[in-house]
Amino acid sequence: MNVGARLQRLLVAAYPPSFRHRYGDELASLVEDSGPSWRDSLDLALGVCRAWAAPVFGGGPAEQRRSRLQSTTITVLGAWCGSVLAAAGLAKAVDDPPLHGLHGAAWTAYDVGTVVVECTAATVLLTGFAFWLAVMVPALRARRRDVVAPALAPAFVVAAWLGATGLVGLFARHEVPAAGIALTWPRGALVLSVFVAWLALTAACVAGCAASASVALRRARLSVTNLATSTVVAAVAAVGIAAQATASVVCLVSLGGAGGGLDRRDAVFCAGSVALAVVATSVAAVSATRGLGALRPGPPGPLGHTT
């Protein structure tokens, strides 16, 4: 199998589960018959973006509402994971060690953002644990390994991340002096490589936890009542994500002046973290709004154009 064919298979697998359930086999057969081409790959990539931006839910009104609420819960969970990464990146850039410009408006915004992140995380994690029990207990009783395995996966992922983080901490303690280290060859390059690898591992672990939780939630098929509760919590989380993004923007702007203390590396981390927080805010806000709209009495409405 050549590179083009593999890419097209990955693109087909990247479509939302609701789309793959209805059209996956047909699309895979069509791609197989037409053969690999870069133009078809581009069409598939655009189709993936459209399908995620405006998923179409099948079934009757009740099933469409349930799918919409489930999609909101999963989407906002992913957006929250992205916001956590954004908060960690900003903290590393401006507070490890603290920049000499981190005072006044910059410090107030950073401090408020930190409190918002902690409160949002507490809300999401406590609610998530309750839903984890709602998924796990029936799955264990029914011996549904297809639900139990992805529901337990985040615990192993977090354990692996903690172990890797401990090793990176030991490495930094022995290789990085208290005053820091210049990015020179070979020690500086080695330290930078380890740090970048740890960042990549952290992002992969966060994505893995979100993905496995989403798989478990879809397979468990919780009731509309449970999903309505998770949608309300998702809306609260979306507000917290938006507040965090706003605080991050204010902090970055306040540090952007001549006395802010941002060097090129810190500026890249700050800008990347703020951009990620803004994207997470947009995704969470749109999805939460559509989910709350599905909670209104009466027909679910135009559920096909949602995120």
N, C-alpha and C positions, 0 to 999 in steps of 0.2 A: 504494500500500500504506500503510495507516494505522499508527499507533504500536503498537497492540495486536498486529497481525499481525507486525510486525517483531520485537516483543519475544518472541512465541511462537517465531518462527524461531530467534532467538538462544538461547532456552531449549532447543529441540530440539538445536541444535548444541553446547550445553554438556554434554550427556550424555556419559559415558565412551565411548571408541572401541569397547570390547567390546559395549556396549549398542547403539550406533548401527549396528554391523556386523550385529547380529541383528534389531533392531527399528526401526532408523532410518527406513527407507522407509515402513513401516507407520504409525509414529507421525506422520511428516510428513504423510502422506495424511489421517490422522484429524484432525489439527489444521487442515488445509486445508479439509476438509469441514465441520467444526463451526463454523468462523468464530471470529474473535477475541472473547474475553471475559476480564475480569479474574479471574473465578473459575477459568477454565481455565488462565490464566497462573499463578495461585497453585498449582494442582495440578501444573503442569509444574515449577515451581520446587521444590516439595517432592519431586517425583519425581527431579529432578536430584540433590538432596541425598542421597536414599536410594540412588540408583544409584552415587554416588561412595563413600558410606559402606559399601555392601554390594554390590559388583559381582558379577555372575554370569558365570562363564566357560563357554563352550560347548566342544564337542568331547569326545573321550575323556579318560581320566585323565591320559595323558601330556601332551596339549595343555592341559588345565586346569592341570597343574603348571607347565608352561612359561609360561602366561599369568599365573599367580600370581606367579612369580619375576620376571617382567618388570614386573608392576604394582608389586611391592615396590621394585624398583630405581628406577622412575620416580617413585613417590610419595616415597621417602626423598630422592631428588635434589631434588624440589621443596621438601620440608621443610628440607633443608639450605640451599637458596637463601634461604628465609625467615629461617633462623637467622643467615645472614650479614648480611642487612639489619638484623636485630635487634641484632647486635653492633655494626654501624656506627652505628646510632642511639644506642645506649648510650654508645659512645665519644665521639660528638659532644656528648652532653649533659653528661658528667661529666669529660671529659679534654681539652676544646677550648674554652676554656682549663681547666686542672684546677681543680676545686672545692676550696675550702679545707677541706672535710670529707673529702676523699679520702685518708684515712690509716687506719691500724689495720685493722679487719675489712673496711671498705669497700675499701681499697686491695688487701688480700690477695685478696678475692673478685674484684675487677676484674682483677688481675694473673693469677690462676689462670684466669679465664674467657678472657682474651686468649690465653694459652698453649694452652688447649683448642681455641679457634677456629682458631689457626694449625696445630696438629697435625691437626685434623679436615680442614681445608682441604687440607693437603698430601696426606693419604690419599686424599681424594675426587678431587683434581686428577690425582694420579699414576695412580690406577686409571682415572679417566675418560679420560686420554690413551691408555692401553693399549686400552681398549674403543673409543675413537675410531678407532684403527688397525684394530682387528678389524672395525669397521663400514665404514671407508673403503676399505681395500685391496680386499676382494671387490667392493664397489660400483663402484669405478673399473674393475676388470677386466671387470665385467659391464656397464659403462656405464649404471648405474642412476642416472639423474639424480634420481629421486624420493627416493633415499637420500642422494646426494652433496650436494644443495642444502641440506636441513636440517642435515646434519652440518657443513657449512661456515659456516652462518649465524651461530653464536655468535662466530666470529672477527671478522666484519664488525660485529656488534653491539657487541662489546667495543671495537673500533677507534673506532666512532662515539661510544661513551660516553667513552673517553679524550679524544677531541677536544673534546667538549662540556665535560668536566671541566676541561680546560686553559683553555678560554675563560672558564669560571666563575671559575677561579683568577685569571686576569688581571683580570677584572672586580672581584673582591674586593680585589685588591692596590691597585687605583686608587681604589675607592669606599669601602672600609672602613678606617679608621685603626687603628693598633695597639691603641688602647684600646677598640675596639669602636664601635658606633653605636647610637644610640637608635632605637626603632621609631617614628619620627615622619614626618610627611609633609613633602616627597616622597621624600627620600633613603632613609629607613628603610623606607618602603613598597616602594620599588623593590628594595632589597636583599632584603627578605623575599620578594618575588614571585620573584626570580631563584633564591633558595635553595629555595623550595617547588617551583618548576619543575624544578630539578635533582634534588630528591628524587623527584619523580614520574617523571622520565626514568630515574633509577637503578632504581626499582622496575620500570618497564616493561622495561628492558634485562635485568634479572635474570630476570623472567618470560619474556621472549622467548628467552633462552638455554636456560632449563629446558624450555620448550615445544618448541623446535626439536630439542634433544637427545632429547626423548621421542619425537618423530615419527620421527627417524632410527632410534632403537632399535627402535621397533615395526615399521617397514618392513623393517629388516634381518633380523628374525626370527632372532636368535642362538640357538645351541643351549642345551639345558638345562644342560650343563656350564659354559658361559660365564656363564649367568644365575645358576647356583648360586654362582659366585665373586662376582658382583656383589651377590648377596643377603647374603653374609657380610660384604662390605665395607659394605653398607648398614646391617647390624646394628651394626657398629663405629661408623659415622657417627651412628647413632641414640643410642648411648651418649655420644658427644661432644656431640651436640645437647642431651641431657638434662643433662650436666655444665655446659654453658654456661648453660642456663636456670637451673639451681640457683645458679650463681655470680652471675648477674644479679639474681636475687631477693634474695640476701644483700646484694649491693652496694646495691640500692635501699632495702632495709630499714635498712641502716646509715646511709645518707645521709638518711633520712626524718626524723631528729630536728631539733631546733632549730639545731644546729651543723653540719648537713650542707652547707649552702650552696645547696640547691636552690631556685631561683626557680620561678615558675609555668611558664615555658617549658621549663626543664630537667626539671621534674617531669612534664610532659606527654610529652616525648620519652622519659624513662626508663620511665614507666608503659606507654607504647605499645610500646616495644622489649621490655620484659619480657613483656607480654601476647603479642606475636608469638612470642617465644622459647618460651613455655609451649605455645602452640598447635602450633608446629612440633614440639615434643617429643612431644606427644600423638599427632599424626599419624604421626611417624616410629616411635614405640614400637609402636603398634598394627600398622602395616604390616610392620615388621621382625619382630615376633613371629609374625605369620601367614606371612611368607615363610620363616622358619626352620622353622616347622611343616611347610611343604610340602617341605622337604628330607629329612624323615624317610623311611626305607624303607617301602614298602608303598603302599596307596592314598593319594591326595592328601588325602583327608578332606573336610570341609565347606568347600570353597573359595568357596562362594557368599557367605559372610558375612565379608568381609574389607575392608580399606581399602588 
